[in-house]
């Protein structure tokens, strides 16, 4: 594909980024964990996720600046989040930034529900190493699949990280596969090691690479 179609996400892309988050979280299923764990319906979750993006906090999966999109002139067709862990202005981890955004944005009843679901929330926590590239929330609009967009976006994130001298890109991708969730593997690409914490992530990346 033509890489000139790739650009950083903008404010007017937020509706598509919200869709990206929810569809990637569903991973081919019917429910997004971010809604279920907080006791929210999907419409409530959409509004809250949009509000988090509007805060324009840098350095996590709910940061507008973390996303690259494919746009051929008619709006975003594909999106992938990527950031270097801890490289934001305050050196804060994505986990802290995400927690702060959710705590500031979500209503009290949602926070109470999250605390009641503590073990499930903890199980979804992703370990992230400072100074490594994080890839998350991969989504391509249904009408645009099969064109290599997701792969191109991931590679563009990697190229930016390499130019920034990131030592160990780490790829943790949420996509659209029902693969199981208990394995660890590695994927070597262009001389860089991508570390997938589970087989689900590895298969998601392979699916994207093959069908984009």
C-alpha positions in Angstrom: 0.0 0.0 0.0 1.0 3.7 -0.3 2.5 4.8 3.0 1.5 8.4 2.2 -2.0 7.3 3.3 -0.7 6.8 6.8 -1.0 9.8 9.2 -1.3 10.5 12.9 -4.8 10.4 14.3 -6.7 13.7 14.7 -9.5 14.9 16.9 -12.1 14.2 14.1 -10.9 10.6 14.1 -12.1 10.0 17.6 -15.4 8.2 16.6 -13.3 5.7 14.5 -10.8 5.3 17.3 -13.6 4.5 19.7 -14.8 1.9 17.3 -11.3 0.6 17.1 -11.0 0.2 20.8 -14.4 -1.6 21.2 -13.9 -3.9 18.2 -10.4 -4.8 19.2 -11.5 -5.5 22.8 -14.2 -7.8 21.6 -11.6 -9.8 19.6 -14.3 -11.4 17.5 -16.7 -11.8 20.4 -19.9 -10.0 21.3 -18.8 -8.0 24.4 -16.0 -5.6 25.1 -14.3 -6.2 28.5 -13.9 -2.5 29.1 -17.7 -2.2 29.1 -18.5 -5.4 31.0 -16.0 -5.0 33.8 -17.3 -1.5 34.5 -21.0 -2.5 34.3 -21.6 -0.3 31.3 -23.6 -0.8 28.1 -21.8 -0.2 24.8 -23.2 3.2 24.2 -22.1 4.4 27.7 -18.6 3.0 27.0 -18.4 4.7 23.7 -19.1 8.1 25.2 -16.5 7.6 28.0 -13.8 6.3 25.7 -14.3 9.4 23.4 -14.0 11.6 26.5 -10.7 10.0 27.4 -9.3 10.6 23.9 -10.4 14.2 24.1 -8.1 14.7 27.1 -5.1 14.2 24.8 -3.0 12.6 27.4 0.2 11.0 25.8 1.6 7.6 26.5 -1.2 4.9 26.7 -3.8 3.1 24.6 -6.3 5.9 25.2 -4.0 8.6 23.9 -5.0 10.3 20.6 -1.3 10.7 19.9 -0.7 7.0 20.1 -2.7 6.2 17.0 -1.7 6.0 13.4 -4.5 5.7 10.8 -4.9 4.9 7.1 -6.8 7.7 5.3 -7.1 7.9 1.6 -9.0 11.2 1.8 -12.4 10.1 3.0 -11.6 9.5 6.7 -9.9 6.8 8.7 -10.2 3.2 7.4 -7.8 1.5 9.8 -6.1 2.3 13.1 -3.3 1.0 15.3 -2.1 2.4 18.6 1.6 2.4 19.4 3.8 4.2 21.9 7.1 3.9 23.6 6.4 2.9 27.2 7.4 5.7 29.7 8.5 8.1 26.9 5.8 10.7 27.7 6.6 14.1 29.1 6.2 12.9 32.8 7.8 9.5 32.3 4.6 7.8 33.6 3.6 4.3 32.8 0.7 3.5 30.5 -0.9 1.6 33.4 -0.9 4.8 35.6 -2.1 7.0 32.8 -4.9 4.6 31.9 -6.0 4.4 35.5 -5.9 8.2 35.9 -8.0 8.7 32.8 -10.5 6.1 33.8 -10.7 7.4 37.3 -11.2 11.0 36.1 -13.8 10.0 33.4 -15.9 7.1 34.5 -18.8 7.5 36.9 -18.6 6.3 40.5 -21.0 3.4 39.9 -18.6 2.1 37.2 -15.6 2.4 39.5 -17.5 0.5 42.2 -18.3 -2.3 39.7 -14.6 -2.4 38.6 -13.5 -2.8 42.2 -16.0 -5.6 42.6 -14.4 -7.3 39.5 -10.9 -6.8 40.9 -9.5 -10.3 40.1 -10.8 -10.2 36.6 -9.3 -6.7 36.1 -5.9 -7.8 37.5 -5.9 -10.8 35.1 -6.1 -8.4 32.2 -3.2 -6.3 33.3 -0.4 -6.3 30.7 3.2 -6.0 31.9 5.1 -3.3 30.0 8.8 -2.6 30.0 9.9 1.0 30.0 11.5 2.1 26.8 9.8 -0.6 24.6 7.4 -0.1 21.8 3.8 -1.1 22.6 1.3 -2.0 19.9 -2.3 -2.2 20.8 -5.9 -1.9 19.4 -5.6 -3.1 15.8 -8.7 -2.5 13.7 -9.5 -2.3 10.0 -13.0 -1.3 8.8 -14.8 -4.2 7.3 -14.9 -2.7 3.8 -11.2 -2.0 3.8 -9.8 -5.5 4.9 -7.5 -7.5 2.8 -5.4 -4.5 1.7 -2.5 -4.8 4.1 -3.5 -1.7 6.1 -3.0 -3.2 9.6 0.4 -4.6 8.7 1.5 -1.3 7.2 0.5 0.6 10.3 2.3 -1.8 12.6 5.5 -1.6 10.5 5.2 2.2 10.5 5.0 2.3 14.3 8.1 0.0 14.4 10.0 2.2 11.9 9.3 5.2 14.1 10.5 3.3 17.2 13.7 2.2 15.4 14.4 5.8 14.4 13.9 6.7 18.1 16.5 4.0 19.1 14.0 2.0 21.1 15.9 -1.1 22.2 13.2 -3.8 22.3 9.9 -3.3 20.5 7.2 -5.2 22.3 4.0 -6.0 20.4 0.9 -6.7 22.4 -2.0 -6.5 19.9 -5.7 -6.9 20.4 -7.4 -7.8 17.2 -10.2 -10.0 15.9 -9.5 -13.7 16.6 -10.9 -16.2 19.0 -7.6 -18.0 19.5 -6.9 -19.3 23.0 -5.0 -17.2 25.5 -2.2 -19.3 27.2 1.1 -19.3 25.5 4.3 -17.3 25.0 6.2 -17.0 21.7 8.4 -14.7 19.8 8.3 -13.3 16.2 11.4 -12.0 14.5 10.7 -9.3 11.9 13.3 -7.1 10.1 16.0 -8.0 12.7 13.8 -6.9 15.6 12.3 -9.2 18.2 8.5 -8.9 18.7 7.5 -10.5 22.0 4.0 -11.9 22.1 2.8 -12.7 25.6 0.1 -15.2 24.4 -0.7 -17.3 21.4 -3.8 -15.2 20.9 -1.5 -12.2 20.3 0.8 -14.1 18.0 -2.1 -15.5 16.0 -3.7 -12.0 15.8 -0.5 -10.6 14.3 -0.2 -13.5 11.9 -3.8 -13.0 10.9 -3.2 -9.3 10.3 0.0 -10.0 8.3 -1.8 -12.5 6.1 -5.1 -10.7 5.6 -4.4 -7.1 6.7 
